[in-house]
Amino acid sequence: MANLGYIQVVRHCNHFCGFCSNPATPYTHDLASMQPLVDDFVARGYFGVILTGGEPTLHPELPAIARYARDRGLHVRLITNGTRLADPAFARELAQAGVQLAHVSIYSVVAAVEAELRGVDGTLERARAALDAAHAAGIEVNVNTVINRRNADHLDHTVRVLTRDHPQVRHFVWNNLDPSMGRAEVNQARFTPRLADFELSLERAMRHLHRTGRTFRVEKVPLCYMGSFPEASTETRKIVKSEERIVHFLDAKQTVRQTAWDHVYADGCRACTLRDICGGLFDRGQAYDPAELAPQFVDRDAIVKKIIEDPGDPAYPLRDLAAWKQAFAARQRAGDTSGLAIDAGLPVGTVTPQGERLYQAKRRREAVLAREGDIAQEPDVSEG
Ligand code: SF4
């Protein structure tokens, strides 16, 4: 199974997105505190590690932890806003350190929308430059987009422009907004989309990518809003393939191991033929409306076959539908819906006096940006 683990290497950022679900904390990592987390992924047989944040390129030891993870045999990825990665010399340094794939975050190619969502100027040009700088350095590039109220109606436009101008981008990832944490929680009403807001533009975007031979994944979107491509749902793929995900949060949550991918369902879901492979409605934060769900009456196994026969995941062992059905039924009988489990034993970063000082300085700077952008600031999480 191609499990991927996440390490938040920093929690501060050079952007100020109003829906950031992982804003600054006083916790800090160094190479020595990250290495055991990498070792744990290796011991669990994980395929790769995703270095994320905050903005991971702000950590001075990012190349060192990338090199360490690569030397230990992991596929090394990065989720970045691209502001630093746009520097060709830095892109080359990361490539030489072992970064193989960069997910560059772009919300919209409409400059005014991107600027409003980022809270600082000039980010779109830098992110687009990062797509080219990383590619030139030999790093594969994808685009990550958080679906939100401001970009929901033109996801397809963004995809068309980016694939036209950056043909090296072969894969897109959409994450519907997680309204349950950080700044996203206190700005829910402003940024959380209705599912119907993006249904059409997401379908058009996926069709464009499919037509041009590209691939894509969509997370936190129920199957009744996945249009012609339910097999691209991240939750469905993980349910079908029984995959897990570990995230090492650089905050009080510490380590979260997710083994179940179901959220909440409406009464009508009971009649839906996709119920047992659908993640349902992302419920944390209670910002989405179950009344928007609509039962589907389509062939579940046709979707399953597309996932288990996908040559893009050579590690998945159960290629045969009958064998998959047997294994899936056994998992359901065993009640494999354990939700979130916390792994104890691996400390994730530390809160130091210097970390506290940096955090407070960051909060003061962000308070100014919050006032300018009319954004609510998340609660202070300092311990001092
Ligand atoms: S109706 Fe419910 S089970 Fe069916 S696709 Fe929608 S959310 Fe999933």
Boltz pocket constraint, residues with backbone or C-beta under 6 A from the ligand:
constraints:
  - pocket:
      binder: B
      contacts: [[A, 222], [A, 223], [A, 224], [A, 225], [A, 264], [A, 265], [A, 266], [A, 268], [A, 269], [A, 272], [A, 273], [A, 274], [A, 275], [A, 276], [A, 278], [A, 279], [A, 280], [A, 281], [A, 293], [A, 294], [A, 295], [A, 296]]
      max_distance: 6.0
